[in-house]
Amino acid sequence: MAEVFTALLESLLHNPVVIAIGAGIVMAVGAWIRGRLSGAKAERNRQAVERLAARDEADKIDQAVAGMSDAEVLKEQAKWSRPKS
């Protein structure tokens, strides 16, 4: 039984049509996976840009309400942050 299976497998692996079909399937699966990953990365980047814009807007509003300039804000924040070593 093992000899029959081995002979069948060997004949399939030496057939150029079977090899071409197998390579096509592998390439199609690879392209699909790459597309899924790049789409997910693009979505994460888009969301990060939106979060950054929202944070910038919130900072502007907070500073306007507090009546502080950028230099004053940095000076105030320095009190609460760790010194860089």
mmCIF file of the C-alpha atoms, coordinates in Angstrom:
data_MODEL
# 
_entry.id   MODEL 
# 
loop_
_atom_site.group_PDB 
_atom_site.id 
_atom_site.type_symbol 
_atom_site.label_atom_id 
_atom_site.label_alt_id 
_atom_site.label_comp_id 
_atom_site.label_asym_id 
_atom_site.label_entity_id 
_atom_site.label_seq_id 
_atom_site.pdbx_PDB_ins_code 
_atom_site.Cartn_x 
_atom_site.Cartn_y 
_atom_site.Cartn_z 
_atom_site.occupancy 
_atom_site.B_iso_or_equiv 
_atom_site.pdbx_formal_charge 
_atom_site.auth_seq_id 
_atom_site.auth_comp_id 
_atom_site.auth_asym_id 
_atom_site.auth_atom_id 
_atom_site.pdbx_PDB_model_num 
ATOM 1  C CA . MET A 1 1  ? 0.000  0.000  0.000   1.00 0.00 ? 1  MET A CA 1 
ATOM 2  C CA . ALA A 1 2  ? 2.818  2.391  0.867   1.00 0.00 ? 2  ALA A CA 1 
ATOM 3  C CA . GLU A 1 3  ? 4.490  1.664  -2.473  1.00 0.00 ? 3  GLU A CA 1 
ATOM 4  C CA . VAL A 1 4  ? 1.322  2.609  -4.352  1.00 0.00 ? 4  VAL A CA 1 
ATOM 5  C CA . PHE A 1 5  ? 0.992  5.851  -2.425  1.00 0.00 ? 5  PHE A CA 1 
ATOM 6  C CA . THR A 1 6  ? 4.667  6.663  -2.951  1.00 0.00 ? 6  THR A CA 1 
ATOM 7  C CA . ALA A 1 7  ? 4.409  5.966  -6.680  1.00 0.00 ? 7  ALA A CA 1 
ATOM 8  C CA . LEU A 1 8  ? 1.284  8.122  -6.995  1.00 0.00 ? 8  LEU A CA 1 
ATOM 9  C CA . LEU A 1 9  ? 2.880  10.972 -5.061  1.00 0.00 ? 9  LEU A CA 1 
ATOM 10 C CA . GLU A 1 10 ? 6.049  10.744 -7.133  1.00 0.00 ? 10 GLU A CA 1 
ATOM 11 C CA . SER A 1 11 ? 4.116  10.831 -10.406 1.00 0.00 ? 11 SER A CA 1 
ATOM 12 C CA . LEU A 1 12 ? 2.148  13.885 -9.252  1.00 0.00 ? 12 LEU A CA 1 
ATOM 13 C CA . LEU A 1 13 ? 5.271  15.737 -8.131  1.00 0.00 ? 13 LEU A CA 1 
ATOM 14 C CA . HIS A 1 14 ? 6.961  15.180 -11.493 1.00 0.00 ? 14 HIS A CA 1 
ATOM 15 C CA . ASN A 1 15 ? 3.954  16.409 -13.484 1.00 0.00 ? 15 ASN A CA 1 
ATOM 16 C CA . PRO A 1 16 ? 4.512  20.065 -14.526 1.00 0.00 ? 16 PRO A CA 1 
ATOM 17 C CA . VAL A 1 17 ? 0.769  20.787 -14.706 1.00 0.00 ? 17 VAL A CA 1 
ATOM 18 C CA . VAL A 1 18 ? 0.238  19.701 -11.104 1.00 0.00 ? 18 VAL A CA 1 
ATOM 19 C CA . ILE A 1 19 ? 3.257  21.746 -10.009 1.00 0.00 ? 19 ILE A CA 1 
ATOM 20 C CA . ALA A 1 20 ? 1.923  24.830 -11.832 1.00 0.00 ? 20 ALA A CA 1 
ATOM 21 C CA . ILE A 1 21 ? -1.529 24.452 -10.281 1.00 0.00 ? 21 ILE A CA 1 
ATOM 22 C CA . GLY A 1 22 ? 0.001  24.027 -6.823  1.00 0.00 ? 22 GLY A CA 1 
ATOM 23 C CA . ALA A 1 23 ? 2.189  27.102 -7.301  1.00 0.00 ? 23 ALA A CA 1 
ATOM 24 C CA . GLY A 1 24 ? -0.849 29.091 -8.438  1.00 0.00 ? 24 GLY A CA 1 
ATOM 25 C CA . ILE A 1 25 ? -2.798 28.095 -5.351  1.00 0.00 ? 25 ILE A CA 1 
ATOM 26 C CA . VAL A 1 26 ? 0.105  29.017 -3.066  1.00 0.00 ? 26 VAL A CA 1 
ATOM 27 C CA . MET A 1 27 ? 0.487  32.404 -4.798  1.00 0.00 ? 27 MET A CA 1 
ATOM 28 C CA . ALA A 1 28 ? -3.240 33.140 -4.556  1.00 0.00 ? 28 ALA A CA 1 
ATOM 29 C CA . VAL A 1 29 ? -3.313 32.324 -0.843  1.00 0.00 ? 29 VAL A CA 1 
ATOM 30 C CA . GLY A 1 30 ? -0.197 34.445 -0.286  1.00 0.00 ? 30 GLY A CA 1 
ATOM 31 C CA . ALA A 1 31 ? -1.709 37.409 -2.138  1.00 0.00 ? 31 ALA A CA 1 
ATOM 32 C CA . TRP A 1 32 ? -4.937 37.105 -0.139  1.00 0.00 ? 32 TRP A CA 1 
ATOM 33 C CA . ILE A 1 33 ? -3.063 37.041 3.184   1.00 0.00 ? 33 ILE A CA 1 
ATOM 34 C CA . ARG A 1 34 ? -0.907 40.007 2.154   1.00 0.00 ? 34 ARG A CA 1 
ATOM 35 C CA . GLY A 1 35 ? -4.009 41.979 1.182   1.00 0.00 ? 35 GLY A CA 1 
ATOM 36 C CA . ARG A 1 36 ? -5.689 41.254 4.500   1.00 0.00 ? 36 ARG A CA 1 
ATOM 37 C CA . LEU A 1 37 ? -2.622 42.339 6.459   1.00 0.00 ? 37 LEU A CA 1 
ATOM 38 C CA . SER A 1 38 ? -2.097 45.543 4.481   1.00 0.00 ? 38 SER A CA 1 
ATOM 39 C CA . GLY A 1 39 ? -5.780 46.436 4.841   1.00 0.00 ? 39 GLY A CA 1 
ATOM 40 C CA . ALA A 1 40 ? -5.630 45.944 8.599   1.00 0.00 ? 40 ALA A CA 1 
ATOM 41 C CA . LYS A 1 41 ? -2.466 48.038 8.817   1.00 0.00 ? 41 LYS A CA 1 
ATOM 42 C CA . ALA A 1 42 ? -4.067 50.835 6.795   1.00 0.00 ? 42 ALA A CA 1 
ATOM 43 C CA . GLU A 1 43 ? -7.085 50.833 9.112   1.00 0.00 ? 43 GLU A CA 1 
ATOM 44 C CA . ARG A 1 44 ? -4.881 50.996 12.221  1.00 0.00 ? 44 ARG A CA 1 
ATOM 45 C CA . ASN A 1 45 ? -2.951 53.915 10.714  1.00 0.00 ? 45 ASN A CA 1 
ATOM 46 C CA . ARG A 1 46 ? -6.171 55.742 9.842   1.00 0.00 ? 46 ARG A CA 1 
ATOM 47 C CA . GLN A 1 47 ? -7.489 55.310 13.383  1.00 0.00 ? 47 GLN A CA 1 
ATOM 48 C CA . ALA A 1 48 ? -4.180 56.488 14.870  1.00 0.00 ? 48 ALA A CA 1 
ATOM 49 C CA . VAL A 1 49 ? -4.334 59.670 12.780  1.00 0.00 ? 49 VAL A CA 1 
ATOM 50 C CA . GLU A 1 50 ? -7.910 60.299 13.923  1.00 0.00 ? 50 GLU A CA 1 
ATOM 51 C CA . ARG A 1 51 ? -6.977 59.759 17.590  1.00 0.00 ? 51 ARG A CA 1 
ATOM 52 C CA . LEU A 1 52 ? -4.014 62.124 17.274  1.00 0.00 ? 52 LEU A CA 1 
ATOM 53 C CA . ALA A 1 53 ? -6.168 64.815 15.674  1.00 0.00 ? 53 ALA A CA 1 
ATOM 54 C CA . ALA A 1 54 ? -8.775 64.446 18.423  1.00 0.00 ? 54 ALA A CA 1 
ATOM 55 C CA . ARG A 1 55 ? -6.077 64.650 21.112  1.00 0.00 ? 55 ARG A CA 1 
ATOM 56 C CA . ASP A 1 56 ? -4.584 67.792 19.525  1.00 0.00 ? 56 ASP A CA 1 
ATOM 57 C CA . GLU A 1 57 ? -7.999 69.431 19.419  1.00 0.00 ? 57 GLU A CA 1 
ATOM 58 C CA . ALA A 1 58 ? -8.660 68.504 23.050  1.00 0.00 ? 58 ALA A CA 1 
ATOM 59 C CA . ASP A 1 59 ? -5.273 69.930 24.070  1.00 0.00 ? 59 ASP A CA 1 
ATOM 60 C CA . LYS A 1 60 ? -6.025 73.198 22.277  1.00 0.00 ? 60 LYS A CA 1 
ATOM 61 C CA . ILE A 1 61 ? -9.355 73.472 24.059  1.00 0.00 ? 61 ILE A CA 1 
ATOM 62 C CA . ASP A 1 62 ? -7.804 72.671 27.452  1.00 0.00 ? 62 ASP A CA 1 
ATOM 63 C CA . GLN A 1 63 ? -5.097 75.297 26.952  1.00 0.00 ? 63 GLN A CA 1 
ATOM 64 C CA . ALA A 1 64 ? -7.595 77.902 25.819  1.00 0.00 ? 64 ALA A CA 1 
ATOM 65 C CA . VAL A 1 65 ? -9.763 77.259 28.857  1.00 0.00 ? 65 VAL A CA 1 
ATOM 66 C CA . ALA A 1 66 ? -6.780 77.411 31.189  1.00 0.00 ? 66 ALA A CA 1 
ATOM 67 C CA . GLY A 1 67 ? -5.434 80.547 29.453  1.00 0.00 ? 67 GLY A CA 1 
ATOM 68 C CA . MET A 1 68 ? -1.918 79.146 29.246  1.00 0.00 ? 68 MET A CA 1 
ATOM 69 C CA . SER A 1 69 ? 0.619  79.468 26.452  1.00 0.00 ? 69 SER A CA 1 
ATOM 70 C CA . ASP A 1 70 ? 2.509  76.457 25.116  1.00 0.00 ? 70 ASP A CA 1 
ATOM 71 C CA . ALA A 1 71 ? 5.598  77.379 27.154  1.00 0.00 ? 71 ALA A CA 1 
ATOM 72 C CA . GLU A 1 72 ? 3.516  77.647 30.319  1.00 0.00 ? 72 GLU A CA 1 
ATOM 73 C CA . VAL A 1 73 ? 1.932  74.277 29.645  1.00 0.00 ? 73 VAL A CA 1 
ATOM 74 C CA . LEU A 1 74 ? 5.347  72.634 29.172  1.00 0.00 ? 74 LEU A CA 1 
ATOM 75 C CA . LYS A 1 75 ? 6.633  74.232 32.366  1.00 0.00 ? 75 LYS A CA 1 
ATOM 76 C CA . GLU A 1 76 ? 3.590  72.962 34.276  1.00 0.00 ? 76 GLU A CA 1 
ATOM 77 C CA . GLN A 1 77 ? 3.940  69.469 32.823  1.00 0.00 ? 77 GLN A CA 1 
ATOM 78 C CA . ALA A 1 78 ? 7.621  69.335 33.802  1.00 0.00 ? 78 ALA A CA 1 
ATOM 79 C CA . LYS A 1 79 ? 6.571  69.329 37.450  1.00 0.00 ? 79 LYS A CA 1 
ATOM 80 C CA . TRP A 1 80 ? 4.653  66.100 36.997  1.00 0.00 ? 80 TRP A CA 1 
ATOM 81 C CA . SER A 1 81 ? 6.934  64.136 34.675  1.00 0.00 ? 81 SER A CA 1 
ATOM 82 C CA . ARG A 1 82 ? 10.024 62.137 35.526  1.00 0.00 ? 82 ARG A CA 1 
ATOM 83 C CA . PRO A 1 83 ? 13.378 63.695 34.725  1.00 0.00 ? 83 PRO A CA 1 
ATOM 84 C CA . LYS A 1 84 ? 15.047 62.197 31.667  1.00 0.00 ? 84 LYS A CA 1 
ATOM 85 C CA . SER A 1 85 ? 18.155 60.253 32.537  1.00 0.00 ? 85 SER A CA 1 
# 
